[in-house]
């Protein structure tokens, strides 16, 4: 049965077609917002996957290039692996929806969102987020929804609900908020130093809009929603927990996890697990879920310690940050380096500078973004957590962490006019025990300053956690969560910013939402913590950008030429510019407006290239002095090349103050000479004189 539902959303019509396409999926919503079209489907396996202790949810955001009238590049001419934008969008969809599935559900679930057309006034990412929620809500897959997502931009200080792509890319705020009918369940933001109060206002403006969308979704579910199917629960038997408490008492478990050394705690848990394995040797059913049961036992112990006793596993106070350390210049010869350590989390960041010709080209469905000047890459090797496994390149987590640190620092970067470089920062995780993305932000900020990048202000980041009880008022917010508190807690609330405002937020939760007091306290706590980190740690290692670049970094000289002269500099088929590059070993970039960047490591060679370009683009007038090379000798005179591709003639009568019979008596090929311009001769050639060069220029 085909039904269509519509609502007005931020001045545009959102339409959801159900039963029109994708009828064999558990749930399918054919989404239209303006002229943006996304097909969202939700499917689930019939049975749980064997041998796993997690919910196997897969979220996909498929960018079809036909949606923007493009044919994909490359030899295959078809879409390949997901772009970075697609990965990040899938993560934003995953994070609010995952907690709303039953905790004991182990059936495979795939949420697929295929972008089929793009209207730049209606961002496809938002349509996919709504489509994923709607397709799941109307399906027979168990789901404690509905949930809704709204995006907020800000232009000239005014909030814009669900902004156009241009407003999103060029405004001061990129905020996505997901909500249930009662609470906020996900926040993702990039911001240009937005004050905390303004950010809270934006978050709850989006939350209010979400309530109107949820009413719309409830209407759809009431008319076409399927009954939720029964499933095999994978919950741990209560009798097993009771027996585990008899073998290892809660006091013994508390002692095992109460340490600030991750390795000691893991060894304690291994010993306890061995004791359970021995005791349950005859019970195959319990042995099959033992790892999950031990995890749950730890979780209950840690949560009780924190919530009831205000006791953290490493003994810290609730608002206390782990020991901090920072240093710069630990890696020689690179353009900039810094290391930031917080407890057992340690990040080394290395910055590389390059000419703007090395910006990253971006080929995607956002036509406003075709290149990236600042690239932040994050690596998480297995040794950082004491494990061993082969490296397979960056996964979704690594891409997400790198993007968060990148988003945190972009507002503070200088413009290309101020600093004409492409910039790459690489965060290498040396050690991990919670919130490496925030450590990456701190390390990257210091490495940029050490590299001489004139960032506007220092940026730091920190994460807060949460443990909740049985009521909304029963909770405890934790500053600077370590890995154990992240695993067993309810929230990972990451905030980056300067002393004056927020630059990025990423909030993940494992429960059904946060009340406003929790959100307000988390934002307040992260501000206090990041100011402490900047004042007590980062600024003691380096307090401002260096005034000079590393001797190993490329130097750039920028000059402006008349755009009509670009062809003269480039020459036929690039002959002239390639000759300049060959002679001076520099890199040269020229933009359409005549901005020329000369990049190299040898100042003398760079200045030589500048001189050549200036000579080529000069409108020749009598009296100008040039230096050049004799490239041809004729009976009537000699030809001098004074810049690549530029030459003029010295008549035999203008070579010497004394009369000469043969040019060869004075000049030979390759001679370096100084000449003065006489203007153009009758044949239109530039005419030079050697004998009339003023004495102080000869």
Phi, psi and omega in degrees: 000124183265127176224146179238136181233141182223151173211157174273125181229108179056041175082005177230158184269124173260122180239136179237118176262127178239131180086006179271320179221169173059041187289342182272351175287156176300324176208141181215129177235119178267105193263136176226124175227111194060233176253014172278131182234128178226132175262115182248129180230151175232125179227151181220149176286160182287330185231158177292152177283133183286146169076022179237156179238029180217166178274116185276079179261131175240129178241128181237142173234103187263116178268105176272124185292337177295342181295339177239020175070033179242152168260130182303149177282184179086176183287326185284335181058036174216161181299137179253222181292159184300139176287169178299320179298320180295319179297314182294322178295317178300321179295321180293326177288318183298315192299315179282335186274326184305315182294344184272353172276153180302140183294337182257018181270127183235011175287143175294133177231134176236127174251111184249133181231112185252117181279117186252334172206150185233121170258118187296348176276349182227099188297129182295332179299317179295317181298321178294320178300313179293320180297320179297318180294316183292315181298326178287319181296321183275352181279177175267011179281130179303126185200130184266056179263198002278167170228161181219157180232141176226144176250144180232128172250173177216122178232127181055038176081359182253136177288142176235120180280129181048065185294162174291169180299320180294317179295324179293315184287328189250358179279186182263359183213136172230091188243130173239128181234131175248143183219155162265190180290348183240323192224162172281133181241350178200139175227132175224127184211145164236136188212153178262073178056056178278129178299153184303318182296320179292323179294317177299319178299317180294319181300315184276345167293316177295320180300320179295318178297322180301329181294325178291326179290321180297321176299320178296316180295319179300324177297316180297315182297320182296332183264324186231002182292144178269157173289141182288137184280157175286153179215161179278117181288138177251025179291150179286132179302137181297327179297327179293318178298318181297319179292323178296322179292332177288321182285315178233111184291157176305325178294322178292321178294320179299318179296324181293322184267349184275082177202150178269001178258113183302317183295322179295316180298316180296323177293321177299317181291325177298318180296318179295318179297320178298321180296318178294319181300319179293319182290328184260021186303330183267357184247091184296326181297317180286323178300326182295333183243019186298316182301316179295322180294318178297318177302313181295323178295315176302314184300312180298321181295311182296316181296320179295317179303314185287309189287316185270323185256355184053042186239117181269152183305327181261009175084003181286161170290163184300325182253017184269136177270145178297164179305136184248149173207147179211145174206158178237164174065032180278343179252118182286154171074340176287168186284336177187141179210151177204153176232135180236130181235132176225104185062233179262023173251125185219126181236132171250126182244135181238131181252136177237133178252145181207162177297161184296343177295345182259018173297155180280126176282136181241124179243103183206193184273353173269101185286348178284338182245109180247350180204157177238124179274326179250124181239126177242119181245138185239132180239140183228081181288156184295331182296339183293342176239020175071028180243171177229127175196154182291150177279128180242019182084174185292134174262188182298324179296314180297317179297318180295317179295319178297319180294324179294314178295323177297313180298326182295327188259339184307316182298339183263359181283147176288159178289166178294333177292322179283325187213089189280061182232149161277142187231129174237127175245132179239120178263115178260121180278110177277325182206142184225127170208054176109128170058053176290334179294324179286324174295325178297321178298314181295314181296320181294319178301314180293321180295322177297316179294320179295330179280354180086015176284120185282068178294152187289318182211160177287142180237136175225164180218153179207159181238141174248148177245183185206140169232127183246156177255215186275343181235166181296333182273352183261092182204164177217125177268132183248131176273136176058074181283141172268178187305315182298319181289332175289312182300317188261353180271187186252353188205147169229099187251101184259131179225133174241155178174179175263189175290343186254351180174176184271139174248339178198149174222142168217119182240124174243140175224163179243005180243185186270036172120166181241141173282163181299319178302325179292315180299316180297318181292321179297317180294321178295315181297318181293326176296312179302318184290318183290328175294320178298316181297317180294315185285318188266350184226295189297313184293341177281338176274318177198127188254352179199161179297142176292149183279340180237148177281163174301146177298342179269352180277146177293144176258150182231131171249131178248133174228162179245132176238164175295124181306332180290347181264000182302318179300325179294321181289319181288316181079171181295121181055030177079013185298315185292310183294325178293328178290322176298315180297318181295321183287327189248349181059036176252170170254140182233128175240135179232126177266168184296337180269008175091010176281124183246128176247125177251120186241133178187181179249347181256106182304323181296315180294322179296316179295325177297318179295320178299315181299317179299315182294319179295323177295316182298323186267003180281136170279113191290133179226152179300137178101348179286141182258135178226156171246139183205188184235135177289121183245347180202141179237128178239173179295327186268355181162199182225153176254134181243132174265118183254356173196156179308122179080001181240126180216160177214173185250141171251111179294149183306330181284349183252009183277316186222153178292333175269153179291135176235147181268328182228137178301321183298343179291339184243322187240148171228160180301135178093353178298141175267126185226158173250132184227160174244139182284135177254001185102207181248143179277187184296336181268005178084006179275152177286131184251135182236162174225138173268324188286341183262008178293128178304147185302322183286354178248354185282000000 
